[in-house]
Amino acid sequence: MAVSVISSGSCTPSILKVAGNRSRAVQQRVRFQLPNDLRAILLDFINEKSLKPYEELVCILKDSEIQDEDLCELLRKSRDCISLLKQDLRHFVEAILNLKWVHRTDKAVREFQGFVLDLLSAHTYYTKYTLDKLVTSFKPDDDNEWVNSIPPEKDKRSFMKIHDLISVILQVIPMSSALLVKTIRHHFPYLKRSAHEHECYIYNILKVFDYQPDLRTDLLLLVASRLTILDVNAPKAAIEELEEENELEIDMDDQDVFAMDDSEAHEDHMAIKPQSPHRMKHPIANTLDIIMERLFQYMHTECHELKDPTLLNWDRTKKLYHEMLTVFDKMILPTYACHHIQFLMFYLCSFKQALAESFLNYLWQKVCSPNVAPVIRQTAVLYISSLLARATYIPVSVLKNRISDMAVWIHNYISSQDGLESVNSDVRVHTVFYAICQAFFYIIAFRHKDLVNTKSNLVFLQSLNLTKIVTCRLNPLKVCLPAVVQNFAAVTRAYQLAYCYTIIEHNTRNTMPVAQQDGHIVKDKSELVLLNTFFPFDPYILYRSGCAITPIYREYQGSVSSEDSYDMSHEDKHLDEFEEDDDFLSGSSFVPSPVTYPELFSYGSSPGFKHM
């Protein structure tokens, strides 16, 4: 076998020294020269006549630079020996499969793809290793991020060659589709890997859908599971804290610049390279932001016509909706404390009103089913309330229908309890009831302007018999989140729908602190409520992907006027105020005191209030 060695500062001719001494491999390059009789080398190794030529060939393939023409010749001769390439020659086969091939000439690429297909057709046990190497190529060679999330043509062409080969493999070996999903799962980037690596990987997963749509549900489940991990590892509080620190740093830099004279300021300004406003300071949040933007783009492209992006393709949209509903049911709905991934459904439902109504029906069936776990029923009703409050594409007619459904359910539950001689006072027995009541109060408080803007809508609210709900023996005003109760009470008082403040004051008097330890109030443990809750469509705080959500998202539009709100007593006005996320609390002057209200929730990030 002939080889040539080009060395820098060395004239050592031995290829074995080159292969064995990795410290000098950087200084030496081995130029591959094709052996005269490849078949003879392989047969001698199989028959154990001569092992050294085969071992040298494998080492050369691993360490040498192979020109395109030499690679084509090697692959042609290897295809002539396909029947010999069984597992005892796996090192030779793996050395070929490890070669960099996507950036080569079209001729070399075709030869490589032909070799792989011949190999797998004859020896299917190489399928796992082949797919493993192809999926590994989903990741980028460097960390140079794509401008505006658009891959350069060079990357597009490289990835397309990989997908062309995978597509044919799936046709030749249909059973390999399950192996492909397993391989993609195995190589999914770790959550702390770079955002660009995640973006490339997701980009290529979405490309698989083009030629293997049957795998979309499984792969969407995989993507959702990894996004969920990213989401829960990027808490809103941590994201906001880093963004605030970044703003302070920018402000301080600006002050320093203006303090200089003109020339110095100009020079310093040229040296400063502030971070792009489109990049999140929190690294995991930045990764999540880029992936969410990519998924929003895919959804829009998949559901709309290519020639006319404003025209919806209803068949493709329905198919994607049902697949995403499966993902939501299995992955998103059961996950506690995720902040952003659920907006995939929020965005998809904006394409057509029928999708939003179908999603609400699905959630309401979850709520009403006694066979569903109570925690899932509570979460489902919170999704309903948050979607109705925040989605601008939900019309008032749909809003009223859902409120009416909730009111009927609540009244039926109250009637069933009133029929009993004694009502179980354990809050945990009625958690679903309290969750539905809280969702009911939240929707009315948040969307009250849309519900009182006409006489017919006001009559509709009066027909809900809110007084019976707030005065029933189960006393939902005592259990629901104080900020929700506060706004609901202000709205119902302003429009004379119900009078809640007498009940609120009664609840306050019956929830008194019993001790004080280390300066902290310790409340009566019998009064503590174990209802965990959050509103899933609270404000979306990721920058880049947030551009898709902002046009369809409703910010709080203000509460009732201050003169219509309950006036707190003088002794309560000095107590701590709630910290606001948006304007949901600003309309009501009644702010429940952390001293007079029990700690209701282990987690609560509802719009307009924070858990204290």
VODO-654977 format. One line per field, with one value per residue (C-alpha): residue in three letters; y, x, z; chain. Coordinates in Angstrom, 3 decimals. Example, Ala and Ser with C-alpha at 12.3 -4.5 7.8 and 13.67 -1.06 7.14 Angstrom:
2
r <- (ALA|SER)
yy <- (-4.500|-1.060)
xx <- (12.300|13.670)
zz <- (7.800|7.140)
c <- (A|A)
END
This chain:
612
r <- (MET|ALA|VAL|SER|VAL|ILE|SER|SER|GLY|SER|CYS|THR|PRO|SER|ILE|LEU|LYS|VAL|ALA|GLY|ASN|ARG|SER|ARG|ALA|VAL|GLN|GLN|ARG|VAL|ARG|PHE|GLN|LEU|PRO|ASN|ASP|LEU|ARG|ALA|ILE|LEU|LEU|ASP|PHE|ILE|ASN|GLU|LYS|SER|LEU|LYS|PRO|TYR|GLU|GLU|LEU|VAL|CYS|ILE|LEU|LYS|ASP|SER|GLU|ILE|GLN|ASP|GLU|ASP|LEU|CYS|GLU|LEU|LEU|ARG|LYS|SER|ARG|ASP|CYS|ILE|SER|LEU|LEU|LYS|GLN|ASP|LEU|ARG|HIS|PHE|VAL|GLU|ALA|ILE|LEU|ASN|LEU|LYS|TRP|VAL|HIS|ARG|THR|ASP|LYS|ALA|VAL|ARG|GLU|PHE|GLN|GLY|PHE|VAL|LEU|ASP|LEU|LEU|SER|ALA|HIS|THR|TYR|TYR|THR|LYS|TYR|THR|LEU|ASP|LYS|LEU|VAL|THR|SER|PHE|LYS|PRO|ASP|ASP|ASP|ASN|GLU|TRP|VAL|ASN|SER|ILE|PRO|PRO|GLU|LYS|ASP|LYS|ARG|SER|PHE|MET|LYS|ILE|HIS|ASP|LEU|ILE|SER|VAL|ILE|LEU|GLN|VAL|ILE|PRO|MET|SER|SER|ALA|LEU|LEU|VAL|LYS|THR|ILE|ARG|HIS|HIS|PHE|PRO|TYR|LEU|LYS|ARG|SER|ALA|HIS|GLU|HIS|GLU|CYS|TYR|ILE|TYR|ASN|ILE|LEU|LYS|VAL|PHE|ASP|TYR|GLN|PRO|ASP|LEU|ARG|THR|ASP|LEU|LEU|LEU|LEU|VAL|ALA|SER|ARG|LEU|THR|ILE|LEU|ASP|VAL|ASN|ALA|PRO|LYS|ALA|ALA|ILE|GLU|GLU|LEU|GLU|GLU|GLU|ASN|GLU|LEU|GLU|ILE|ASP|MET|ASP|ASP|GLN|ASP|VAL|PHE|ALA|MET|ASP|ASP|SER|GLU|ALA|HIS|GLU|ASP|HIS|MET|ALA|ILE|LYS|PRO|GLN|SER|PRO|HIS|ARG|MET|LYS|HIS|PRO|ILE|ALA|ASN|THR|LEU|ASP|ILE|ILE|MET|GLU|ARG|LEU|PHE|GLN|TYR|MET|HIS|THR|GLU|CYS|HIS|GLU|LEU|LYS|ASP|PRO|THR|LEU|LEU|ASN|TRP|ASP|ARG|THR|LYS|LYS|LEU|TYR|HIS|GLU|MET|LEU|THR|VAL|PHE|ASP|LYS|MET|ILE|LEU|PRO|THR|TYR|ALA|CYS|HIS|HIS|ILE|GLN|PHE|LEU|MET|PHE|TYR|LEU|CYS|SER|PHE|LYS|GLN|ALA|LEU|ALA|GLU|SER|PHE|LEU|ASN|TYR|LEU|TRP|GLN|LYS|VAL|CYS|SER|PRO|ASN|VAL|ALA|PRO|VAL|ILE|ARG|GLN|THR|ALA|VAL|LEU|TYR|ILE|SER|SER|LEU|LEU|ALA|ARG|ALA|THR|TYR|ILE|PRO|VAL|SER|VAL|LEU|LYS|ASN|ARG|ILE|SER|ASP|MET|ALA|VAL|TRP|ILE|HIS|ASN|TYR|ILE|SER|SER|GLN|ASP|GLY|LEU|GLU|SER|VAL|ASN|SER|ASP|VAL|ARG|VAL|HIS|THR|VAL|PHE|TYR|ALA|ILE|CYS|GLN|ALA|PHE|PHE|TYR|ILE|ILE|ALA|PHE|ARG|HIS|LYS|ASP|LEU|VAL|ASN|THR|LYS|SER|ASN|LEU|VAL|PHE|LEU|GLN|SER|LEU|ASN|LEU|THR|LYS|ILE|VAL|THR|CYS|ARG|LEU|ASN|PRO|LEU|LYS|VAL|CYS|LEU|PRO|ALA|VAL|VAL|GLN|ASN|PHE|ALA|ALA|VAL|THR|ARG|ALA|TYR|GLN|LEU|ALA|TYR|CYS|TYR|THR|ILE|ILE|GLU|HIS|ASN|THR|ARG|ASN|THR|MET|PRO|VAL|ALA|GLN|GLN|ASP|GLY|HIS|ILE|VAL|LYS|ASP|LYS|SER|GLU|LEU|VAL|LEU|LEU|ASN|THR|PHE|PHE|PRO|PHE|ASP|PRO|TYR|ILE|LEU|TYR|ARG|SER|GLY|CYS|ALA|ILE|THR|PRO|ILE|TYR|ARG|GLU|TYR|GLN|GLY|SER|VAL|SER|SER|GLU|ASP|SER|TYR|ASP|MET|SER|HIS|GLU|ASP|LYS|HIS|LEU|ASP|GLU|PHE|GLU|GLU|ASP|ASP|ASP|PHE|LEU|SER|GLY|SER|SER|PHE|VAL|PRO|SER|PRO|VAL|THR|TYR|PRO|GLU|LEU|PHE|SER|TYR|GLY|SER|SER|PRO|GLY|PHE|LYS|HIS|MET)
yy <- (0.000|3.362|6.408|9.771|11.795|15.564|16.616|19.881|19.620|15.829|13.274|10.181|7.950|5.434|5.638|3.633|6.376|8.931|6.924|6.143|9.506|11.874|14.733|14.900|14.318|18.040|18.548|15.704|15.038|11.696|11.809|8.795|6.622|3.874|0.303|-1.598|-4.569|-3.738|-7.075|-9.010|-7.007|-7.664|-11.372|-11.833|-10.309|-12.454|-15.611|-14.467|-14.683|-11.122|-8.655|-5.747|-4.332|-4.228|-2.548|0.015|0.703|1.383|3.687|5.584|6.063|7.518|9.824|10.760|13.453|11.819|13.793|13.654|11.554|9.092|8.849|8.109|5.350|3.886|3.855|2.225|-0.562|-0.945|-1.341|-4.163|-5.854|-5.293|-9.012|-9.224|-6.342|-8.373|-7.685|-8.945|-5.983|-3.462|-1.308|-0.734|0.027|2.396|4.200|4.910|5.992|8.383|10.257|13.844|13.748|16.394|19.239|17.307|17.398|16.119|13.116|12.148|12.652|10.373|7.691|7.862|7.677|4.743|2.900|3.394|2.143|-0.925|-1.618|-1.413|-3.403|-6.264|-5.882|-4.266|-4.546|-1.449|0.639|1.759|2.965|4.673|6.565|7.437|9.130|10.882|12.262|13.437|15.587|17.467|19.474|22.330|22.263|25.671|28.091|30.792|31.608|32.091|35.654|36.129|32.341|31.818|29.116|30.039|28.220|26.184|24.728|24.163|22.145|20.113|19.244|18.439|15.812|14.154|14.130|12.800|9.803|9.249|9.438|6.653|4.537|4.749|3.587|0.712|-0.356|0.677|-0.691|1.801|4.643|3.633|3.432|6.947|8.361|6.585|7.915|11.492|11.211|9.905|12.724|15.596|18.382|18.754|21.748|23.739|23.294|26.341|27.866|27.446|23.711|23.410|25.502|23.373|20.190|21.401|22.668|19.198|17.455|19.628|18.671|15.000|15.813|16.665|13.093|11.075|12.714|9.565|10.342|13.871|13.073|11.061|13.702|16.556|14.700|14.438|18.137|19.086|16.977|18.695|22.136|21.444|20.757|24.039|25.881|24.742|25.497|29.093|30.515|33.848|35.405|34.459|35.706|39.045|39.502|39.072|41.358|44.056|43.735|44.060|47.237|48.702|47.902|49.572|52.638|52.881|52.572|55.339|57.590|56.954|57.813|61.079|62.033|62.038|64.744|64.343|62.670|60.275|59.451|58.641|56.340|54.571|54.170|52.492|50.035|49.118|46.180|45.957|42.700|42.387|43.222|40.017|37.827|36.814|37.218|33.949|31.306|28.633|31.219|32.331|28.740|28.360|31.657|30.583|27.181|28.644|31.107|28.223|26.242|29.221|29.686|26.012|26.104|29.119|27.700|24.275|25.629|28.259|28.122|28.692|30.976|32.963|33.005|34.605|31.632|28.765|25.176|23.652|19.981|20.442|22.683|20.126|17.400|19.492|20.564|16.975|16.054|19.065|18.219|14.811|16.544|18.930|16.120|13.916|16.442|20.021|19.722|17.461|19.639|22.055|25.506|25.700|29.274|29.363|26.018|26.079|29.095|26.676|25.812|29.461|30.392|27.473|28.213|31.751|30.467|29.795|30.258|26.628|25.530|27.690|26.374|22.786|23.330|24.848|21.896|19.468|21.276|21.526|17.794|17.242|19.500|17.778|14.191|12.530|9.929|12.536|13.224|16.309|18.052|17.715|19.003|22.049|22.700|22.327|24.941|27.320|26.902|27.760|30.886|32.071|31.501|33.300|36.216|36.637|35.576|38.456|35.999|34.704|36.518|37.602|34.987|32.164|33.899|34.046|30.403|29.261|31.479|30.088|26.502|27.262|28.929|25.953|23.536|25.657|25.978|22.251|21.511|23.960|22.388|18.917|20.102|22.039|18.838|17.225|17.531|18.618|19.807|18.454|21.442|19.962|22.170|19.276|17.506|20.424|21.473|21.176|23.309|26.027|25.907|26.415|29.230|30.944|30.610|31.965|34.978|35.597|35.692|38.076|40.382|40.348|40.643|42.679|45.572|43.252|41.844|45.144|47.144|46.424|46.034|42.459|41.495|43.068|41.152|38.005|38.631|39.241|35.918|34.032|34.532|35.498|36.218|32.571|31.539|33.907|33.275|29.470|27.364|26.340|30.000|30.201|33.785|32.444|29.916|31.676|33.751|37.088|39.167|37.453|37.943|41.598|42.386|40.280|42.039|45.462|44.603|43.004|45.903|48.526|46.911|45.709|42.064|40.811|42.204|40.395|42.688|41.624|38.036|39.066|40.911|37.929|35.646|38.059|38.050|34.259|33.901|35.391|34.805|32.661|33.247|35.184|33.494|35.331|38.267|36.106|35.615|31.988|31.374|28.826|25.673|24.659|27.689|26.933|26.108|23.444|24.543|24.955|27.111|29.280|30.944|29.328|32.212|34.869|37.448|35.935|37.387|35.869|38.511|36.930|34.395|36.911|38.757|35.975|36.235|40.005|40.628|38.029|38.707|40.832|42.937|43.933|47.011|48.442|47.807|49.710|53.278|53.921|55.389|52.097|50.073|49.042|51.438|49.687|50.625|52.896|50.136|47.958|50.617|50.496|46.796|45.457|45.924|43.283|43.492|43.838|41.988|43.970|46.186|43.628|44.939|48.637|49.208|48.152|49.864|46.814|44.966|41.862|41.923|39.169|39.321|38.841|36.307|32.836|31.758|30.393|29.041|27.401|29.018|31.818|33.974|35.265|38.468|41.488|39.777|37.813|35.296|37.044)
xx <- (0.000|1.399|1.075|2.789|3.485|3.826|5.512|6.482|9.807|9.886|10.892|9.569|8.142|6.359|2.595|2.417|4.269|1.893|-1.132|0.344|1.792|-1.195|0.946|2.635|-0.548|-1.133|2.194|1.745|-0.836|-1.189|-2.318|-4.428|-3.467|-5.853|-4.479|-4.108|-6.272|-8.820|-10.611|-7.379|-6.654|-10.134|-10.050|-6.621|-7.933|-11.071|-9.019|-6.421|-3.615|-2.372|-3.696|-1.243|-2.398|-6.008|-5.050|-2.938|-5.808|-8.185|-5.651|-5.110|-8.838|-9.068|-6.064|-5.484|-6.790|-8.752|-9.243|-12.640|-11.429|-9.684|-12.826|-14.962|-12.565|-12.480|-16.246|-16.618|-14.207|-15.900|-19.287|-17.794|-16.920|-20.266|-20.839|-17.595|-18.375|-19.821|-19.334|-15.748|-14.905|-16.894|-13.821|-13.303|-17.004|-17.140|-14.011|-15.761|-18.990|-16.997|-15.599|-16.702|-18.729|-21.486|-19.165|-17.638|-18.459|-21.804|-20.089|-18.460|-21.733|-23.580|-20.919|-21.091|-24.899|-24.790|-22.286|-24.435|-27.596|-25.817|-24.292|-27.578|-29.474|-26.996|-26.215|-29.039|-27.126|-25.150|-28.351|-28.032|-24.457|-25.267|-28.240|-26.162|-23.545|-26.163|-28.099|-24.867|-24.439|-27.626|-25.391|-23.256|-19.485|-19.180|-21.150|-21.661|-25.343|-27.619|-28.592|-32.334|-32.599|-32.084|-29.518|-26.979|-27.202|-24.103|-25.723|-29.012|-27.291|-25.299|-28.315|-30.376|-27.823|-28.139|-31.921|-31.914|-29.935|-32.077|-35.206|-34.006|-32.852|-36.358|-37.781|-35.327|-35.607|-39.102|-38.500|-35.685|-38.140|-38.439|-34.654|-34.419|-36.647|-34.590|-31.367|-32.682|-33.708|-30.281|-28.373|-30.637|-28.387|-28.028|-29.932|-26.746|-25.353|-25.279|-28.459|-27.125|-26.630|-30.231|-31.481|-29.706|-30.956|-34.569|-34.269|-33.268|-35.963|-38.543|-36.991|-37.671|-41.405|-41.166|-40.381|-41.592|-44.817|-45.792|-43.030|-44.229|-46.258|-43.436|-40.853|-43.083|-43.479|-39.706|-39.223|-41.913|-40.292|-36.931|-38.538|-40.296|-36.929|-35.598|-38.735|-38.706|-34.976|-35.573|-37.909|-39.507|-38.041|-34.495|-35.047|-36.454|-33.674|-30.969|-32.779|-33.075|-29.360|-28.601|-30.686|-28.883|-25.496|-26.541|-27.781|-24.495|-22.509|-24.598|-23.974|-20.226|-20.236|-22.074|-19.690|-16.743|-15.806|-16.877|-13.725|-13.366|-17.043|-16.773|-13.783|-15.425|-18.656|-16.776|-15.261|-18.557|-20.387|-23.698|-25.568|-28.244|-31.707|-32.904|-30.674|-31.875|-29.305|-30.406|-28.626|-31.318|-34.036|-32.148|-32.073|-35.777|-36.522|-34.768|-36.463|-39.918|-39.400|-38.456|-41.553|-43.875|-42.434|-42.941|-46.559|-47.362|-45.644|-47.238|-50.767|-50.748|-50.382|-46.901|-48.091|-50.388|-49.275|-52.589|-54.597|-55.110|-54.768|-57.502|-56.599|-52.970|-54.017|-56.452|-53.814|-51.224|-53.805|-54.679|-51.013|-50.288|-53.303|-51.731|-48.481|-50.355|-52.279|-49.251|-46.525|-47.646|-50.864|-49.372|-46.252|-46.265|-44.649|-43.862|-44.147|-43.746|-44.112|-47.923|-47.990|-47.547|-51.231|-52.091|-50.510|-51.960|-55.506|-55.198|-55.296|-59.039|-61.826|-62.884|-59.505|-59.894|-63.412|-62.253|-59.401|-61.785|-64.165|-61.315|-60.283|-63.854|-64.368|-61.286|-62.714|-66.097|-64.843|-64.755|-62.363|-59.633|-57.257|-58.316|-54.993|-55.426|-59.009|-57.788|-55.025|-57.432|-59.828|-56.929|-55.984|-59.583|-59.644|-56.229|-57.008|-60.352|-58.728|-55.636|-56.459|-57.629|-59.046|-61.693|-64.978|-67.403|-69.944|-67.491|-66.504|-70.134|-70.766|-67.827|-68.796|-72.316|-71.001|-68.934|-71.860|-74.137|-71.509|-70.887|-74.608|-75.146|-72.254|-73.595|-77.044|-75.585|-73.802|-76.781|-78.775|-76.486|-77.072|-73.490|-70.835|-67.306|-65.204|-61.947|-60.914|-59.101|-62.407|-63.661|-60.476|-62.050|-64.997|-62.715|-60.537|-63.585|-64.837|-61.462|-61.357|-64.916|-64.078|-60.847|-62.539|-65.265|-62.731|-60.353|-62.909|-65.553|-65.328|-66.417|-69.188|-70.783|-70.445|-74.044|-77.297|-77.739|-74.301|-75.044|-78.328|-76.333|-74.069|-77.085|-78.566|-75.544|-76.772|-73.364|-74.786|-75.646|-72.124|-70.311|-72.680|-72.840|-71.650|-68.471|-67.377|-65.185|-64.096|-62.139|-60.188|-59.525|-56.436|-56.855|-55.923|-58.627|-61.150|-60.150|-60.782|-63.916|-65.352|-64.605|-66.276|-69.370|-69.848|-69.416|-72.109|-74.265|-73.926|-73.011|-71.747|-68.607|-66.978|-69.063|-68.022|-64.395|-64.355|-65.958|-63.296|-60.603|-61.823|-61.896|-58.354|-56.321|-52.632|-52.047|-48.355|-45.315|-41.924|-38.743|-40.792|-42.919|-46.654|-47.674|-51.279|-53.769|-52.834|-56.460|-57.006|-54.259|-55.387|-53.567|-54.711|-51.759|-52.423|-50.968|-52.321|-50.561|-50.922|-49.402|-47.287|-44.805|-41.356|-39.124|-37.993|-37.666|-40.473|-42.657|-43.159|-45.539|-47.556|-47.845|-50.408|-52.820|-52.258|-54.473|-52.886|-55.032|-57.061|-57.789|-60.265|-63.280|-62.928|-61.536|-64.758|-66.502|-63.878|-63.954|-62.174|-59.847|-59.874|-57.114|-55.450|-55.055|-53.694|-50.187|-49.765|-47.512|-48.740|-48.698|-45.964|-47.480|-46.477|-48.902|-51.921|-54.424|-54.454|-54.221|-57.947|-58.941|-57.932|-58.743|-55.468|-55.667|-53.146|-50.578|-51.295|-55.043|-55.015|-53.491|-50.752|-53.019|-50.701|-47.323|-46.890|-48.794|-47.645|-51.009|-50.988|-51.005|-49.897|-47.064|-47.053|-45.623)
zz <- (0.000|-0.955|1.253|1.281|4.390|4.363|7.591|9.228|11.011|10.739|8.144|9.911|7.185|9.385|9.225|12.429|14.266|12.816|13.965|17.364|18.274|18.492|19.772|16.354|14.328|14.234|12.467|9.989|7.298|5.589|1.986|1.118|-1.842|-2.802|-2.427|-5.657|-4.651|-1.952|-2.278|-1.685|1.492|2.837|1.954|3.523|6.754|6.727|6.111|8.679|6.132|6.518|9.107|8.812|5.415|6.646|9.928|8.085|5.701|8.590|10.249|7.013|6.520|10.014|9.815|6.201|3.905|1.111|-2.053|-3.738|-6.658|-4.350|-2.223|-5.266|-6.334|-2.812|-2.596|-6.017|-5.077|-1.678|-3.364|-5.424|-2.120|-0.355|0.156|2.156|4.515|7.340|11.026|11.097|8.808|10.823|11.611|7.894|7.365|10.341|9.125|5.819|7.505|9.700|6.706|6.160|2.972|2.887|1.806|-1.080|-4.793|-6.008|-7.546|-4.239|-2.383|-4.812|-4.455|-0.666|-0.632|-3.076|-0.887|2.230|0.527|-0.913|2.486|4.416|1.810|2.231|5.947|7.916|11.206|10.125|10.126|13.746|13.337|10.044|11.458|14.483|12.288|10.144|13.115|14.714|11.604|12.579|14.900|13.560|13.180|14.864|17.049|14.415|14.898|11.922|11.123|11.760|12.263|8.506|7.714|5.017|1.705|2.503|5.625|3.816|1.101|3.602|5.701|2.610|1.533|4.921|4.752|1.205|2.418|5.512|3.388|1.088|4.047|5.535|2.211|1.841|5.507|6.745|10.232|10.684|11.415|15.077|15.256|13.803|16.558|19.199|17.678|17.529|21.165|22.149|20.455|21.518|22.870|26.614|27.955|28.643|25.142|22.883|21.516|17.968|18.457|19.662|16.757|14.152|15.752|15.862|12.282|11.132|13.160|11.428|8.083|8.865|8.799|5.090|4.030|7.030|8.309|10.208|12.697|13.431|16.539|18.114|17.297|18.469|21.768|21.974|21.215|23.743|26.451|25.924|25.695|28.976|30.598|29.220|30.324|33.943|34.144|33.077|35.768|35.002|38.122|37.082|33.516|34.684|37.225|34.590|32.148|34.821|35.601|31.890|31.641|34.650|33.081|29.819|31.728|33.627|30.394|28.850|31.858|31.634|27.957|28.430|31.227|28.828|26.406|22.808|21.514|24.438|24.296|20.620|21.147|24.075|22.148|19.323|21.830|23.471|21.924|23.747|23.586|20.952|22.306|20.678|22.862|26.307|29.055|30.651|28.507|28.798|28.168|25.070|23.798|24.542|22.795|19.583|19.535|20.183|17.328|15.051|16.050|15.565|12.088|11.292|12.469|10.331|7.259|7.680|8.129|5.399|1.642|0.316|-2.490|-0.211|3.469|4.476|3.179|5.635|4.479|6.608|6.094|7.101|9.982|11.403|11.193|13.006|15.594|16.510|16.757|18.949|21.095|21.734|22.684|24.969|26.656|27.288|27.929|28.565|30.595|33.301|33.674|36.581|36.433|32.720|31.459|27.685|25.920|26.319|24.005|21.111|21.525|22.161|18.823|16.867|18.073|16.701|13.114|13.169|15.707|15.297|16.674|19.778|20.388|19.931|22.397|24.945|24.503|25.059|28.258|29.559|29.054|31.197|33.882|33.968|33.882|37.323|35.897|35.424|38.308|40.315|39.744|35.965|36.224|38.142|35.624|32.692|34.068|34.628|30.974|30.054|32.174|31.052|27.365|27.587|29.391|27.253|23.684|21.514|18.967|21.402|20.598|23.307|22.189|22.964|26.206|27.373|26.473|28.592|31.514|31.320|31.360|34.449|36.217|35.568|36.876|39.999|40.791|40.326|42.686|45.267|45.043|45.555|48.682|50.012|49.845|52.399|56.131|56.678|54.251|54.520|55.550|54.249|51.330|49.677|49.084|46.961|45.157|41.705|42.797|44.147|41.033|38.793|41.027|40.882|37.085|36.936|39.114|37.203|33.785|34.949|36.590|33.633|30.816|32.641|30.144|27.353|29.540|30.589|27.363|26.314|28.181|26.968|28.267|31.612|31.790|31.013|34.005|36.236|35.138|36.485|40.077|41.422|44.876|45.431|44.453|46.813|49.754|49.579|52.499|50.684|50.776|47.636|48.409|51.361|49.310|46.012|45.380|47.224|44.173|42.115|44.918|45.208|41.535|41.309|44.369|42.899|39.572|41.083|43.481|40.741|38.578|41.502|40.551|44.040|47.332|48.402|50.950|53.929|53.276|52.749|56.079|57.813|56.320|57.437|61.047|61.058|59.747|62.568|63.351|66.442|67.105|66.029|65.609|64.651|63.410|61.105|61.432|61.995|61.059|62.233|60.354|60.056|57.840|55.329|51.824|49.806|46.355|43.995|40.976|38.269|35.165|32.181|29.731|31.939|30.063|27.609|28.296|25.595|23.090|19.665|19.774|21.605|18.322|17.270|20.492|20.948|18.134|19.557|23.261|25.493|28.188|31.121|30.168|33.594|36.362|37.641|38.815|42.251|43.625|42.911|44.756|48.354|50.693|53.103|56.752|57.989|59.991|56.882|54.502|55.950|55.151|52.415|48.864|46.191|43.595|40.138|36.963|34.841|35.550|36.779|40.362|39.674|39.316|42.815|46.003|48.095|48.609|50.795|53.587|53.901|57.624|57.352|54.481|54.700|52.337|49.646|46.992|46.861|43.450|41.818|38.926|37.893|35.851|38.078|41.231|42.708|45.495|48.529)
c <- (A|A|A|A|A|A|A|A|A|A|A|A|A|A|A|A|A|A|A|A|A|A|A|A|A|A|A|A|A|A|A|A|A|A|A|A|A|A|A|A|A|A|A|A|A|A|A|A|A|A|A|A|A|A|A|A|A|A|A|A|A|A|A|A|A|A|A|A|A|A|A|A|A|A|A|A|A|A|A|A|A|A|A|A|A|A|A|A|A|A|A|A|A|A|A|A|A|A|A|A|A|A|A|A|A|A|A|A|A|A|A|A|A|A|A|A|A|A|A|A|A|A|A|A|A|A|A|A|A|A|A|A|A|A|A|A|A|A|A|A|A|A|A|A|A|A|A|A|A|A|A|A|A|A|A|A|A|A|A|A|A|A|A|A|A|A|A|A|A|A|A|A|A|A|A|A|A|A|A|A|A|A|A|A|A|A|A|A|A|A|A|A|A|A|A|A|A|A|A|A|A|A|A|A|A|A|A|A|A|A|A|A|A|A|A|A|A|A|A|A|A|A|A|A|A|A|A|A|A|A|A|A|A|A|A|A|A|A|A|A|A|A|A|A|A|A|A|A|A|A|A|A|A|A|A|A|A|A|A|A|A|A|A|A|A|A|A|A|A|A|A|A|A|A|A|A|A|A|A|A|A|A|A|A|A|A|A|A|A|A|A|A|A|A|A|A|A|A|A|A|A|A|A|A|A|A|A|A|A|A|A|A|A|A|A|A|A|A|A|A|A|A|A|A|A|A|A|A|A|A|A|A|A|A|A|A|A|A|A|A|A|A|A|A|A|A|A|A|A|A|A|A|A|A|A|A|A|A|A|A|A|A|A|A|A|A|A|A|A|A|A|A|A|A|A|A|A|A|A|A|A|A|A|A|A|A|A|A|A|A|A|A|A|A|A|A|A|A|A|A|A|A|A|A|A|A|A|A|A|A|A|A|A|A|A|A|A|A|A|A|A|A|A|A|A|A|A|A|A|A|A|A|A|A|A|A|A|A|A|A|A|A|A|A|A|A|A|A|A|A|A|A|A|A|A|A|A|A|A|A|A|A|A|A|A|A|A|A|A|A|A|A|A|A|A|A|A|A|A|A|A|A|A|A|A|A|A|A|A|A|A|A|A|A|A|A|A|A|A|A|A|A|A|A|A|A|A|A|A|A|A|A|A|A|A|A|A|A|A|A|A|A|A|A|A|A|A|A|A|A|A|A|A|A|A|A|A|A|A|A|A|A|A|A|A|A|A|A|A|A|A|A|A|A|A|A|A|A|A|A|A|A|A|A|A|A|A|A|A|A|A|A|A|A|A|A|A|A|A|A|A|A|A|A|A|A|A|A|A|A|A|A|A|A|A|A|A|A|A|A|A|A|A|A|A|A|A|A|A|A|A|A)
END
